[in-house]
Structures are given as structure tokens and as C-alpha cells.
Amino acid sequence: MGNKKKRVNIVYSTNPDYSYEDDDYEVEETLAPNQQNLRVSIDRKQRKGKEVTLITGFVGTEDDLKALGKTIKQKCGVGGAVKDGEIMVQGNHLKKVLEILKTEGYKAKQSGGA
């Protein structure tokens, strides 16, 4: 009998021919910073008029994205969130975030007309 903890989306099946879905998914490799094409923009949509600096385009693992988000938030001295493959930093820190990303070795561009 296999490892039952890795089975997802099923509680019990009486079908003898049923094949379980396993939780073994391929891990995405993180690209080197100089190969990343990050986009930095200011977003106000669905945030009650509050501005956030949004960083998109990161290719890599969730842990590496969270580490980059933590670094950016610390250097800007503000809060934010990392979710859905995006880093959100509270407030308008477009120029500062671009400088931080470039000093870290990332290829980053301003996106949008803010």
C-alpha cells in the first residue's frame, strides 16, 4: 500500500480500478536574478483608493518569492504581502523598489504610467 498522506481530492473509493492523484508535483526552479524580467507598477484597483507597489513576473519557487518580498518590505520600511506570484508593498515606492531590485541583480522595469 502506498503513502496515503500524499493522496489528494479523495476520501475513499470502492472502485478497484481507481487511481489516486498524488501530491507529487514538479518543483519549479528559480531563475537567476539576471534572468528574471520583473515588472514594477502602482496599483489602486480594489484597494479603496490606497496605492500599492506591485511586483510581477517572478519565475521560481514560492519560498524564493517570499524571501525577495521580505527583503523589499524591510528595505522600504513598510508592510505588504506575497501571494499569487506577486509582491505587494504598501504605498507608492516605485523608484525605491526599482533601485532595490537592480542592486540585488534583477532585471526590473517600470510598468504602467504612474
N, CA, C and O atoms as a GROMACS GRO file, in nm:
protein
  456
    1MET      N    1   0.084  -0.118   0.000
    1MET     CA    2   0.000   0.000   0.000
    1MET      C    3   0.089   0.124   0.000
    1MET      O    4   0.186   0.127   0.076
    2GLY      N    5   0.061   0.223  -0.080
    2GLY     CA    6   0.143   0.344  -0.090
    2GLY      C    7   0.122   0.437   0.028
    2GLY      O    8   0.051   0.406   0.124
    3ASN      N    9   0.184   0.549   0.019
    3ASN     CA   10   0.172   0.651   0.123
    3ASN      C   11   0.038   0.722   0.106
    3ASN      O   12   0.019   0.795   0.009
    4LYS      N   13  -0.055   0.701   0.197
    4LYS     CA   14  -0.189   0.756   0.184
    4LYS      C   15  -0.194   0.906   0.208
    4LYS      O   16  -0.288   0.972   0.163
    5LYS      N   17  -0.095   0.962   0.277
    5LYS     CA   18  -0.098   1.105   0.307
    5LYS      C   19  -0.078   1.190   0.182
    5LYS      O   20  -0.116   1.307   0.181
    6LYS      N   21  -0.018   1.134   0.078
    6LYS     CA   22   0.007   1.210  -0.044
    6LYS      C   23  -0.114   1.214  -0.137
    6LYS      O   24  -0.112   1.285  -0.237
    7ARG      N   25  -0.218   1.139  -0.106
    7ARG     CA   26  -0.337   1.137  -0.189
    7ARG      C   27  -0.416   1.266  -0.169
    7ARG      O   28  -0.435   1.311  -0.056
    8VAL      N   29  -0.462   1.324  -0.278
    8VAL     CA   30  -0.539   1.447  -0.269
    8VAL      C   31  -0.674   1.429  -0.337
    8VAL      O   32  -0.689   1.345  -0.426
    9ASN      N   33  -0.770   1.508  -0.297
    9ASN     CA   34  -0.904   1.516  -0.357
    9ASN      C   35  -0.984   1.386  -0.347
    9ASN      O   36  -1.073   1.365  -0.429
   10ILE      N   37  -0.955   1.299  -0.252
   10ILE     CA   38  -1.033   1.176  -0.236
   10ILE      C   39  -1.033   1.136  -0.089
   10ILE      O   40  -0.932   1.148  -0.020
   11VAL      N   41  -1.146   1.091  -0.043
   11VAL     CA   42  -1.154   1.040   0.093
   11VAL      C   43  -1.151   0.888   0.090
   11VAL      O   44  -1.073   0.826   0.161
   12TYR      N   45  -1.239   0.829   0.006
   12TYR     CA   46  -1.248   0.683  -0.001
   12TYR      C   47  -1.313   0.646  -0.133
   12TYR      O   48  -1.404   0.714  -0.179
   13SER      N   49  -1.267   0.538  -0.194
   13SER     CA   50  -1.328   0.491  -0.317
   13SER      C   51  -1.342   0.339  -0.313
   13SER      O   52  -1.250   0.269  -0.271
   14THR      N   53  -1.459   0.288  -0.356
   14THR     CA   54  -1.481   0.144  -0.361
   14THR      C   55  -1.445   0.087  -0.498
   14THR      O   56  -1.448  -0.035  -0.517
   15ASN      N   57  -1.412   0.173  -0.594
   15ASN     CA   58  -1.376   0.130  -0.728
   15ASN      C   59  -1.236   0.070  -0.727
   15ASN      O   60  -1.140   0.140  -0.695
   16PRO      N   61  -1.222  -0.061  -0.761
   16PRO     CA   62  -1.089  -0.123  -0.756
   16PRO      C   63  -0.994  -0.071  -0.864
   16PRO      O   64  -0.872  -0.084  -0.851
   17ASP      N   65  -1.048  -0.012  -0.971
   17ASP     CA   66  -0.964   0.040  -1.080
   17ASP      C   67  -0.931   0.188  -1.063
   17ASP      O   68  -0.869   0.247  -1.152
   18TYR      N   69  -0.970   0.249  -0.952
   18TYR     CA   70  -0.949   0.392  -0.931
   18TYR      C   71  -0.801   0.419  -0.904
   18TYR      O   72  -0.738   0.349  -0.824
   19SER      N   73  -0.746   0.519  -0.969
   19SER     CA   74  -0.607   0.558  -0.940
   19SER      C   75  -0.610   0.692  -0.867
   19SER      O   76  -0.676   0.786  -0.911
   20TYR      N   77  -0.540   0.699  -0.757
   20TYR     CA   78  -0.538   0.820  -0.675
   20TYR      C   79  -0.446   0.924  -0.736
   20TYR      O   80  -0.346   0.893  -0.799
   21GLU      N   81  -0.484   1.052  -0.714
   21GLU     CA   82  -0.396   1.162  -0.752
   21GLU      C   83  -0.295   1.179  -0.640
   21GLU      O   84  -0.332   1.183  -0.522
   22ASP      N   85  -0.170   1.188  -0.675
   22ASP     CA   86  -0.067   1.209  -0.574
   22ASP      C   87  -0.031   1.356  -0.566
   22ASP      O   88  -0.052   1.434  -0.659
   23ASP      N   89   0.024   1.392  -0.452
   23ASP     CA   90   0.063   1.530  -0.426
   23ASP      C   91   0.203   1.559  -0.480
   23ASP      O   92   0.259   1.666  -0.454
   24ASP      N   93   0.261   1.465  -0.553
   24ASP     CA   94   0.396   1.484  -0.608
   24ASP      C   95   0.386   1.569  -0.733
   24ASP      O   96   0.352   1.519  -0.840
   25TYR      N   97   0.417   1.695  -0.721
   25TYR     CA   98   0.416   1.785  -0.835
   25TYR      C   99   0.558   1.830  -0.861
   25TYR      O  100   0.642   1.827  -0.771
   26GLU      N  101   0.585   1.871  -0.982
   26GLU     CA  102   0.719   1.912  -1.018
   26GLU      C  103   0.749   2.048  -0.955
   26GLU      O  104   0.668   2.140  -0.958
   27VAL      N  105   0.867   2.058  -0.898
   27VAL     CA  106   0.908   2.181  -0.833
   27VAL      C  107   0.964   2.275  -0.939
   27VAL      O  108   1.047   2.236  -1.021
   28GLU      N  109   0.918   2.398  -0.935
   28GLU     CA  110   0.962   2.497  -1.031
   28GLU      C  111   1.097   2.552  -0.986
   28GLU      O  112   1.114   2.589  -0.870
   29GLU      N  113   1.190   2.558  -1.079
   29GLU     CA  114   1.323   2.610  -1.046
   29GLU      C  115   1.321   2.762  -1.053
   29GLU      O  116   1.254   2.820  -1.138
   30THR      N  117   1.394   2.824  -0.964
   30THR     CA  118   1.404   2.969  -0.962
   30THR      C  119   1.511   3.014  -1.059
   30THR      O  120   1.624   2.965  -1.054
   31LEU      N  121   1.476   3.105  -1.146
   31LEU     CA  122   1.573   3.161  -1.240
   31LEU      C  123   1.671   3.250  -1.165
   31LEU      O  124   1.639   3.304  -1.059
   32ALA      N  125   1.789   3.266  -1.220
   32ALA     CA  126   1.888   3.356  -1.162
   32ALA      C  127   1.836   3.499  -1.170
   32ALA      O  128   1.759   3.532  -1.260
   33PRO      N  129   1.876   3.585  -1.076
   33PRO     CA  130   1.825   3.724  -1.077
   33PRO      C  131   1.844   3.797  -1.209
   33PRO      O  132   1.757   3.874  -1.249
   34ASN      N  133   1.957   3.774  -1.278
   34ASN     CA  134   1.978   3.846  -1.404
   34ASN      C  135   1.893   3.791  -1.518
   34ASN      O  136   1.890   3.851  -1.626
   35GLN      N  137   1.824   3.678  -1.497
   35GLN     CA  138   1.735   3.622  -1.598
   35GLN      C  139   1.589   3.655  -1.570
   35GLN      O  140   1.503   3.627  -1.654
   36GLN      N  141   1.559   3.712  -1.456
   36GLN     CA  142   1.421   3.748  -1.420
   36GLN      C  143   1.381   3.875  -1.494
   36GLN      O  144   1.461   3.968  -1.505
   37ASN      N  145   1.259   3.880  -1.542
   37ASN     CA  146   1.203   4.000  -1.603
   37ASN      C  147   1.089   4.048  -1.515
   37ASN      O  148   0.973   4.010  -1.535
   38LEU      N  149   1.121   4.131  -1.418
   38LEU     CA  150   1.021   4.178  -1.322
   38LEU      C  151   0.959   4.308  -1.370
   38LEU      O  152   1.026   4.392  -1.430
   39ARG      N  153   0.832   4.324  -1.343
   39ARG     CA  154   0.757   4.446  -1.374
   39ARG      C  155   0.713   4.510  -1.244
   39ARG      O  156   0.657   4.443  -1.157
   40VAL      N  157   0.739   4.639  -1.230
   40VAL     CA  158   0.702   4.712  -1.109
   40VAL      C  159   0.601   4.818  -1.149
   40VAL      O  160   0.625   4.897  -1.241
   41SER      N  161   0.486   4.820  -1.080
   41SER     CA  162   0.382   4.917  -1.112
   41SER      C  163   0.311   4.961  -0.985
   41SER      O  164   0.325   4.901  -0.879
   42ILE      N  165   0.233   5.069  -0.999
   42ILE     CA  166   0.150   5.118  -0.890
   42ILE      C  167   0.007   5.075  -0.920
   42ILE      O  168  -0.042   5.091  -1.032
   43ASP      N  169  -0.058   5.019  -0.820
   43ASP     CA  170  -0.194   4.967  -0.839
   43ASP      C  171  -0.286   5.026  -0.734
   43ASP      O  172  -0.249   5.037  -0.617
   44ARG      N  173  -0.408   5.063  -0.776
   44ARG     CA  174  -0.509   5.115  -0.684
   44ARG      C  175  -0.638   5.035  -0.694
   44ARG      O  176  -0.732   5.061  -0.619
   45LYS      N  177  -0.645   4.940  -0.785
   45LYS     CA  178  -0.769   4.868  -0.813
   45LYS      C  179  -0.812   4.784  -0.695
   45LYS      O  180  -0.732   4.709  -0.639
   46GLN      N  181  -0.936   4.796  -0.657
   46GLN     CA  182  -0.998   4.720  -0.548
   46GLN      C  183  -0.922   4.730  -0.417
   46GLN      O  184  -0.914   4.633  -0.341
   47ARG      N  185  -0.865   4.848  -0.391
   47ARG     CA  186  -0.792   4.869  -0.267
   47ARG      C  187  -0.842   4.996  -0.197
   47ARG      O  188  -0.769   5.056  -0.117
   48LYS      N  189  -0.964   5.035  -0.226
   48LYS     CA  190  -1.028   5.152  -0.165
   48LYS      C  191  -0.944   5.278  -0.183
   48LYS      O  192  -0.936   5.361  -0.092
   49GLY      N  193  -0.882   5.294  -0.300
   49GLY     CA  194  -0.805   5.414  -0.330
   49GLY      C  195  -0.663   5.412  -0.277
   49GLY      O  196  -0.585   5.502  -0.308
   50LYS      N  197  -0.628   5.313  -0.198
   50LYS     CA  198  -0.492   5.305  -0.144
   50LYS      C  199  -0.397   5.256  -0.252
   50LYS      O  200  -0.432   5.171  -0.334
   51GLU      N  201  -0.276   5.310  -0.253
   51GLU     CA  202  -0.177   5.270  -0.352
   51GLU      C  203  -0.091   5.157  -0.298
   51GLU      O  204  -0.055   5.155  -0.180
   52VAL      N  205  -0.058   5.062  -0.386
   52VAL     CA  206   0.040   4.959  -0.353
   52VAL      C  207   0.138   4.951  -0.471
   52VAL      O  208   0.101   4.973  -0.586
   53THR      N  209   0.261   4.919  -0.438
   53THR     CA  210   0.361   4.894  -0.541
   53THR      C  211   0.357   4.744  -0.568
   53THR      O  212   0.375   4.663  -0.478
   54LEU      N  213   0.333   4.708  -0.693
   54LEU     CA  214   0.310   4.569  -0.732
   54LEU      C  215   0.428   4.520  -0.815
   54LEU      O  216   0.466   4.583  -0.914
   55ILE      N  217   0.486   4.406  -0.776
   55ILE     CA  218   0.597   4.347  -0.849
   55ILE      C  219   0.548   4.213  -0.904
   55ILE      O  220   0.508   4.125  -0.829
   56THR      N  221   0.553   4.199  -1.036
   56THR     CA  222   0.505   4.078  -1.102
   56THR      C  223   0.614   4.022  -1.193
   56THR      O  224   0.715   4.088  -1.220
   57GLY      N  225   0.593   3.899  -1.240
   57GLY     CA  226   0.683   3.839  -1.337
   57GLY      C  227   0.790   3.751  -1.277
   57GLY      O  228   0.880   3.707  -1.349
   58PHE      N  229   0.785   3.722  -1.147
   58PHE     CA  230   0.886   3.638  -1.083
   58PHE      C  231   0.867   3.493  -1.125
   58PHE      O  232   0.755   3.442  -1.120
   59VAL      N  233   0.974   3.428  -1.167
   59VAL     CA  234   0.969   3.287  -1.204
   59VAL      C  235   1.053   3.210  -1.104
   59VAL      O  236   1.175   3.225  -1.098
   60GLY      N  237   0.987   3.126  -1.024
   60GLY     CA  238   1.060   3.049  -0.926
   60GLY      C  239   0.970   2.994  -0.818
   60GLY      O  240   0.848   2.994  -0.830
   61THR      N  241   1.033   2.946  -0.711
   61THR     CA  242   0.959   2.883  -0.603
   61THR      C  243   0.892   2.989  -0.515
   61THR      O  244   0.932   3.105  -0.512
   62GLU      N  245   0.791   2.945  -0.443
   62GLU     CA  246   0.717   3.034  -0.353
   62GLU      C  247   0.808   3.084  -0.240
   62GLU      O  248   0.797   3.199  -0.198
   63ASP      N  249   0.898   2.998  -0.192
   63ASP     CA  250   0.989   3.038  -0.084
   63ASP      C  251   1.084   3.149  -0.128
   63ASP      O  252   1.111   3.242  -0.053
   64ASP      N  253   1.136   3.139  -0.252
   64ASP     CA  254   1.226   3.242  -0.302
   64ASP      C  255   1.151   3.373  -0.323
   64ASP      O  256   1.206   3.481  -0.298
   65LEU      N  257   1.026   3.364  -0.367
   65LEU     CA  258   0.944   3.484  -0.385
   65LEU      C  259   0.919   3.551  -0.250
   65LEU      O  260   0.926   3.674  -0.239
   66LYS      N  261   0.888   3.471  -0.148
   66LYS     CA  262   0.865   3.526  -0.014
   66LYS      C  263   0.991   3.591   0.041
   66LYS      O  264   0.983   3.695   0.107
   67ALA      N  265   1.107   3.531   0.016
   67ALA     CA  266   1.233   3.588   0.064
   67ALA      C  267   1.260   3.722  -0.003
   67ALA      O  268   1.303   3.817   0.063
   68LEU      N  269   1.235   3.732  -0.134
   68LEU     CA  270   1.253   3.859  -0.204
   68LEU      C  271   1.154   3.963  -0.152
   68LEU      O  272   1.190   4.079  -0.132
   69GLY      N  273   1.029   3.922  -0.131
   69GLY     CA  274   0.928   4.013  -0.077
   69GLY      C  275   0.967   4.066   0.060
   69GLY      O  276   0.948   4.184   0.089
   70LYS      N  277   1.020   3.979   0.144
   70LYS     CA  278   1.062   4.020   0.278
   70LYS      C  279   1.175   4.122   0.271
   70LYS      O  280   1.175   4.221   0.344
   71THR      N  281   1.271   4.098   0.182
   71THR     CA  282   1.383   4.190   0.165
   71THR      C  283   1.334   4.328   0.121
   71THR      O  284   1.377   4.431   0.175
   72ILE      N  285   1.246   4.330   0.023
   72ILE     CA  286   1.195   4.457  -0.030
   72ILE      C  287   1.116   4.532   0.077
   72ILE      O  288   1.133   4.653   0.094
   73LYS      N  289   1.031   4.461   0.150
   73LYS     CA  290   0.950   4.526   0.253
   73LYS      C  291   1.038   4.584   0.364
   73LYS      O  292   1.012   4.693   0.414
   74GLN      N  293   1.143   4.510   0.401
   74GLN     CA  294   1.234   4.558   0.506
   74GLN      C  295   1.308   4.683   0.461
   74GLN      O  296   1.321   4.778   0.538
   75LYS      N  297   1.357   4.682   0.337
   75LYS     CA  298   1.434   4.796   0.288
   75LYS      C  299   1.347   4.920   0.266
   75LYS      O  300   1.395   5.033   0.276
   76CYS      N  301   1.218   4.898   0.237
   76CYS     CA  302   1.126   5.012   0.222
   76CYS      C  303   1.069   5.054   0.357
   76CYS      O  304   1.019   5.166   0.371
   77GLY      N  305   1.077   4.968   0.456
   77GLY     CA  306   1.026   5.000   0.588
   77GLY      C  307   0.874   5.002   0.596
   77GLY      O  308   0.816   5.076   0.676
   78VAL      N  309   0.809   4.920   0.514
   78VAL     CA  310   0.663   4.915   0.512
   78VAL      C  311   0.616   4.771   0.510
   78VAL      O  312   0.696   4.678   0.499
   79GLY      N  313   0.485   4.753   0.521
   79GLY     CA  314   0.425   4.621   0.515
   79GLY      C  315   0.390   4.585   0.373
   79GLY      O  316   0.413   4.662   0.280
   80GLY      N  317   0.336   4.467   0.359
   80GLY     CA  318   0.295   4.421   0.228
   80GLY      C  319   0.257   4.275   0.233
   80GLY      O  320   0.239   4.218   0.341
   81ALA      N  321   0.244   4.215   0.117
   81ALA     CA  322   0.204   4.074   0.109
   81ALA      C  323   0.268   4.010  -0.012
   81ALA      O  324   0.303   4.076  -0.110
   82VAL      N  325   0.282   3.878  -0.004
   82VAL     CA  326   0.329   3.798  -0.116
   82VAL      C  327   0.224   3.691  -0.140
   82VAL      O  328   0.206   3.602  -0.057
   83LYS      N  329   0.155   3.699  -0.255
   83LYS     CA  330   0.056   3.598  -0.288
   83LYS      C  331   0.028   3.598  -0.438
   83LYS      O  332   0.047   3.700  -0.505
   84ASP      N  333  -0.015   3.485  -0.487
   84ASP     CA  334  -0.048   3.466  -0.628
   84ASP      C  335   0.068   3.504  -0.720
   84ASP      O  336   0.045   3.554  -0.830
   85GLY      N  337   0.190   3.480  -0.677
   85GLY     CA  338   0.306   3.509  -0.761
   85GLY      C  339   0.340   3.657  -0.771
   85GLY      O  340   0.418   3.697  -0.858
   86GLU      N  341   0.283   3.738  -0.684
   86GLU     CA  342   0.307   3.883  -0.686
   86GLU      C  343   0.354   3.930  -0.548
   86GLU      O  344   0.323   3.869  -0.446
   87ILE      N  345   0.430   4.038  -0.550
   87ILE     CA  346   0.471   4.102  -0.425
   87ILE      C  347   0.401   4.237  -0.421
   87ILE      O  348   0.412   4.316  -0.514
   88MET      N  349   0.328   4.262  -0.312
   88MET     CA  350   0.261   4.391  -0.293
   88MET      C  351   0.326   4.462  -0.176
   88MET      O  352   0.338   4.407  -0.066
   89VAL      N  353   0.368   4.586  -0.200
   89VAL     CA  354   0.429   4.668  -0.096
   89VAL      C  355   0.336   4.787  -0.074
   89VAL      O  356   0.298   4.854  -0.170
   90GLN      N  357   0.301   4.813   0.050
   90GLN     CA  358   0.207   4.921   0.080
   90GLN      C  359   0.268   5.056   0.046
   90GLN      O  360   0.382   5.086   0.083
   91GLY      N  361   0.192   5.138  -0.027
   91GLY     CA  362   0.235   5.273  -0.060
   91GLY      C  363   0.302   5.279  -0.197
   91GLY      O  364   0.323   5.178  -0.263
   92ASN      N  365   0.334   5.403  -0.236
   92ASN     CA  366   0.397   5.428  -0.365
   92ASN      C  367   0.548   5.432  -0.346
   92ASN      O  368   0.604   5.535  -0.308
   93HIS      N  369   0.614   5.319  -0.370
   93HIS     CA  370   0.760   5.307  -0.354
   93HIS      C  371   0.823   5.260  -0.484
   93HIS      O  372   0.918   5.181  -0.483
   94LEU      N  373   0.772   5.308  -0.596
   94LEU     CA  374   0.813   5.261  -0.727
   94LEU      C  375   0.963   5.277  -0.750
   94LEU      O  376   1.031   5.180  -0.784
   95LYS      N  377   1.014   5.397  -0.732
   95LYS     CA  378   1.156   5.423  -0.760
   95LYS      C  379   1.246   5.347  -0.664
   95LYS      O  380   1.350   5.294  -0.704
   96LYS      N  381   1.208   5.343  -0.537
   96LYS     CA  382   1.289   5.274  -0.438
   96LYS      C  383   1.294   5.124  -0.465
   96LYS      O  384   1.399   5.062  -0.453
   97VAL      N  385   1.179   5.065  -0.501
   97VAL     CA  386   1.174   4.922  -0.532
   97VAL      C  387   1.257   4.890  -0.655
   97VAL      O  388   1.327   4.789  -0.658
   98LEU      N  389   1.250   4.975  -0.758
   98LEU     CA  390   1.332   4.955  -0.877
   98LEU      C  391   1.481   4.957  -0.842
   98LEU      O  392   1.557   4.874  -0.892
   99GLU      N  393   1.522   5.052  -0.758
   99GLU     CA  394   1.662   5.060  -0.716
   99GLU      C  395   1.704   4.935  -0.638
   99GLU      O  396   1.811   4.880  -0.662
  100ILE      N  397   1.619   4.890  -0.546
  100ILE     CA  398   1.649   4.771  -0.466
  100ILE      C  399   1.665   4.649  -0.556
  100ILE      O  400   1.761   4.573  -0.541
  101LEU      N  401   1.572   4.630  -0.650
  101LEU     CA  402   1.579   4.514  -0.739
  101LEU      C  403   1.704   4.518  -0.826
  101LEU      O  404   1.767   4.414  -0.848
  102LYS      N  405   1.742   4.636  -0.874
  102LYS     CA  406   1.861   4.647  -0.959
  102LYS      C  407   1.989   4.622  -0.880
  102LYS      O  408   2.082   4.561  -0.931
  103THR      N  409   1.994   4.669  -0.754
  103THR     CA  410   2.113   4.643  -0.672
  103THR      C  411   2.122   4.494  -0.635
  103THR      O  412   2.231   4.443  -0.612
  104GLU      N  413   2.006   4.425  -0.628
  104GLU     CA  414   2.006   4.281  -0.599
  104GLU      C  415   2.041   4.200  -0.724
  104GLU      O  416   2.058   4.078  -0.716
  105GLY      N  417   2.050   4.266  -0.840
  105GLY     CA  418   2.089   4.196  -0.962
  105GLY      C  419   1.974   4.157  -1.052
  105GLY      O  420   1.995   4.086  -1.150
  106TYR      N  421   1.851   4.200  -1.023
  106TYR     CA  422   1.734   4.166  -1.103
  106TYR      C  423   1.718   4.262  -1.220
  106TYR      O  424   1.755   4.379  -1.212
  107LYS      N  425   1.661   4.210  -1.331
  107LYS     CA  426   1.622   4.297  -1.441
  107LYS      C  427   1.479   4.342  -1.410
  107LYS      O  428   1.387   4.260  -1.408
  108ALA      N  429   1.461   4.471  -1.385
  108ALA     CA  430   1.328   4.521  -1.347
  108ALA      C  431   1.297   4.644  -1.432
  108ALA      O  432   1.383   4.726  -1.461
  109LYS      N  433   1.170   4.653  -1.470
  109LYS     CA  434   1.121   4.766  -1.550
  109LYS      C  435   0.998   4.824  -1.484
  109LYS      O  436   0.924   4.755  -1.414
  110GLN      N  437   0.977   4.953  -1.509
  110GLN     CA  438   0.854   5.016  -1.464
  110GLN      C  439   0.744   4.979  -1.563
  110GLN      O  440   0.764   4.982  -1.684
  111SER      N  441   0.630   4.944  -1.509
  111SER     CA  442   0.517   4.906  -1.592
  111SER      C  443   0.400   4.998  -1.557
  111SER      O  444   0.379   5.028  -1.439
  112GLY      N  445   0.327   5.043  -1.655
  112GLY     CA  446   0.215   5.135  -1.630
  112GLY      C  447   0.262   5.278  -1.634
  112GLY      O  448   0.382   5.304  -1.647
  113GLY      N  449   0.168   5.370  -1.622
  113GLY     CA  450   0.202   5.511  -1.638
  113GLY      C  451   0.204   5.591  -1.511
  113GLY      O  452   0.174   5.710  -1.513
  114ALA      N  453   0.239   5.529  -1.398
  114ALA     CA  454   0.236   5.601  -1.271
  114ALA      C  455   0.355   5.689  -1.252
  114ALA      O  456   0.366   5.755  -1.150
   0.00000   0.00000   0.00000
